[in-house]
Amino acid sequence: MRQYILGALGFLLGIALVIKTEWFLRQLGRIDWAEEHLASSGGSRAGYKLLGLMVIFLSLLAITGQFESLGGNVLKKIFVH
């Protein structure tokens, strides 16, 4: 039950990051990494949108129960030789 609630909250946060990018930019400021690497495609605005899309994706993984299996597989490939 907890995964559904946290997943739904994360999903809503991700949607808010994508839709209300300008508000987050004014409240939280610019992202230096995004300004450096994404300057041609929007800088911090693109950074907040990408962050929102990542949050949405991870939230959907959590809701469907795939977050642990994906995370476990990735960590296994990194740390197990």
N, C-alpha and C positions, 0 to 999 in steps of 0.2 A: 504494500500500500504506500509505503514511504517513497518508493521509486517513482510512483505515478505523480505524487504531489510535488516532489522535487523536480521531476522532469517537466511537469506542467509549468512550474514557476520559472525554470530555466528557459523553457520555450517562450514564455511571455517576455522574459528579459531580453532574449535574443531578438524577438520581433520588435521590441521597443528600441533596441540599439539600431536596428536597420531603419525603422521608420522615423524615429526622433533623433537622428544623428546630430543635427545641429544643436539640439538641447544638450546632449551629452558633451559635445565639443565645448559649449559655453560653460558648463558646470565643471567638467573635469580637465579641460585644457587640451593642448595639442599633445600628440604622441610623437616623440622625437624619432623613434625608429620608422614610423610610418611617413613622417615628413622627409626622411632621408631616402627611403627605399620606394615609396609610392607617390613621390612628388608629381610625376607626370599623369597619374590617374586619380588625383584628389587628395593625396597626403593623409592627414588625420581623419578626414571624413571617410575615405576608403578604408582606413584602418579600423574605425568603429564599425563600419558595415561588415568587414571581414570577421571581426571579433563576434559580431552578432550572428553571422552565419555559422561560425564554429560553435557557438553556444547552442544554437538551434539544433545542429547536427548531433552534438553530444547529448542534448536533452532527449532527442528522439531515440538515440541508442539506449539511454537510461530507461525510458518508458517501455521500450520493447524488450528490455532485459539483455541486450547485446553489449552493453557497455563493459561488463565484467569480462566477457569472453574476448572482445576486441582488445581491451587493455591487457588481459592476461597473455594473449598471443603476442602482442607487441613487446611486452616486458620480457617474455620468455625468449624471444629472438634477440633482444638486446643483451640480456644477462646470462643466458645459458649458452655455453659453447658446444 
